[in-house]
Amino acid sequence: MSNKKYEITDAELEIMKLLWSNKELTLNEIVEKLSENEKKNKSTIKTLLYRLIEKQSVKSITNKKKENTFIANISKNKYLKKENESFLSKLYNGSTNNLLLNFVEEKKISKKDLQDLLDLIESED
């Protein structure tokens, strides 16, 4: 199980995004927010929440109204850092340099963005 800790699927990530921006939500609130554009199945969302709890990415607490409230158990920044490291490792052998070179070669980065990166690097020195 420890290998799966924080491995979040795309469907689970939608729930995590809600929890990161809302701090804590009940199941009904999550269903309501996820259903704003397209109706979502409550039992599917409940299943996704319990998978996230098993992965230790979400925890459930009982609020004053005796309802289960769900909160993120991993910060957005920690998750992004882990995902960035995984992405770099899988696709660029852990090399940020290779990633950036790919963006430059494929013209996926504007000259302004490139200059902003250079300015950021220089400010770190």
C-alpha positions in Angstrom: 0.0 0.0 0.0 2.8 2.5 0.7 3.7 2.5 -3.0 0.2 3.7 -3.8 0.3 6.5 -1.2 -0.7 9.7 -2.9 -1.0 8.1 -6.4 -4.1 10.1 -7.4 -6.1 9.3 -10.6 -7.6 12.0 -12.8 -11.1 11.4 -11.4 -9.7 11.6 -7.8 -7.8 14.7 -8.7 -11.0 16.6 -9.4 -12.0 15.9 -5.8 -8.6 16.9 -4.5 -8.8 20.2 -6.3 -12.1 20.9 -4.6 -10.7 20.0 -1.2 -7.6 22.2 -1.7 -9.7 25.2 -2.7 -12.5 24.7 -0.1 -10.5 23.2 2.9 -13.3 20.8 3.9 -16.5 19.5 2.3 -19.3 17.0 2.9 -20.1 14.3 0.4 -23.2 16.2 -0.7 -21.2 19.4 -1.2 -18.6 17.6 -3.3 -21.3 16.0 -5.4 -23.0 19.4 -5.9 -19.8 21.1 -6.9 -18.7 18.4 -9.2 -22.1 18.3 -10.8 -22.2 22.0 -11.8 -21.3 21.2 -15.4 -22.3 17.6 -15.7 -24.4 15.4 -13.3 -22.2 13.1 -11.3 -23.1 9.8 -9.5 -23.0 10.2 -5.8 -22.0 6.6 -5.2 -19.1 6.9 -7.6 -17.8 10.0 -5.8 -18.2 8.2 -2.5 -16.1 5.3 -3.8 -13.4 7.8 -5.1 -13.4 9.5 -1.7 -12.8 6.2 0.2 -10.0 5.3 -2.2 -8.4 8.6 -1.4 -8.8 7.9 2.3 -7.1 4.5 1.8 -4.2 6.2 0.0 -4.0 8.7 2.9 -4.6 11.6 0.6 -7.9 12.5 2.3 -9.2 12.2 5.8 -12.7 12.1 7.1 -13.9 13.8 10.2 -17.3 14.1 11.8 -18.5 17.7 12.0 -20.8 19.2 14.6 -23.9 18.2 12.6 -22.7 14.5 12.8 -21.9 14.5 9.0 -18.7 13.2 7.5 -16.5 16.0 6.3 -13.6 15.4 4.0 -10.3 17.3 4.1 -7.1 17.0 2.0 -4.4 15.1 3.9 -1.7 16.2 1.4 -1.1 19.8 0.5 -1.4 20.9 -3.1 2.3 21.9 -3.1 3.5 18.6 -1.8 1.4 16.7 -4.4 2.6 19.0 -7.2 6.2 18.4 -6.1 5.8 14.7 -6.1 4.0 14.7 -9.5 6.7 17.0 -11.0 9.5 14.7 -9.8 7.6 11.7 -11.2 7.0 13.4 -14.6 10.7 14.5 -14.9 11.9 11.0 -14.0 9.6 9.2 -16.4 10.0 11.4 -19.4 13.3 13.2 -19.0 15.4 10.9 -16.9 15.1 13.4 -14.0 16.6 16.2 -16.0 15.0 19.6 -15.8 17.5 20.7 -18.5 16.1 18.1 -20.9 12.6 19.2 -20.2 13.3 22.9 -20.8 15.3 22.1 -24.0 12.3 20.2 -25.3 10.1 23.2 -24.7 12.5 25.5 -26.4 13.1 23.1 -29.4 9.3 22.5 -29.9 8.7 26.3 -29.5 6.3 25.6 -26.7 7.7 28.4 -24.7 7.6 32.0 -25.6 10.7 34.3 -25.6 9.1 36.3 -22.8 8.5 33.1 -20.7 12.1 32.0 -21.4 13.4 35.4 -20.3 11.3 35.2 -17.1 12.9 31.8 -16.4 16.3 33.3 -16.9 15.5 36.2 -14.7 14.3 33.8 -12.0 17.4 31.8 -12.2 19.6 34.9 -12.0 17.7 36.1 -9.0 18.3 32.8 -7.1 22.1 33.2 -7.4 
